[in-house]
Amino acid sequence: MKHLFLILAAICMVACGGQKPLTEAQFTMSLQKNLPFQVCSFKQLKPNVYSFKCDKYVDMLPDYEVNEEGALMVWRTTFQQQHVNQPKQYIWRNIQIDKRNGRILCIDRLLKENKTTGYVYVLQAETKQTPDGFHWDVTDPRHMMIVASILADQTELSIDLLKILNR
């Protein structure tokens, strides 16, 4: 009986005390694991904004398409029947929601010399592992309007890169 108590106490201590804040490198690695494709370069530009590069073209359909004027269009509609390659004059955007880690990733992809490059904008809710996040759950559907507003503000960086690449 005494051994059973010690085993249960040890399991409880491990389960309750294992949530240390992530280091910057650990956080960056966890973000890379959330990406739906492999990257060859991933670095932080400023808080919650990362740039990435891929050695090849990422053949993945977007959720949205953004043009140089900043107009956002829903890409996955009933009219879009077949896969097409990404045009150079558009940003292809995908949204990844990770409820387990309390984060949303907005992935903006652009083409440069037939290789995919772009930005990842991170909306992170505050957790024990990420105490510097928003004090509200960014993955809660009731907060959709504020999340959309934040992502609209972040789009400017991607549009600036698109304009540079299309010169």
Secondary structure, DSSP 8 states (H G I E B T S, - for coil): -HHHHHHHHHHHHHHHH------HHHHHHHHHHHSSS--SEEEEEETTEEEEE-SS------SEEE-TT--EEE---TT--S-----TTSEEEEEEEETTTTEEEEEEEEEETTEEEEEEEEEEB--SS-TTSBSS-TT-GGGHHHHHHHHHHHHHHHHHHHHHHT-
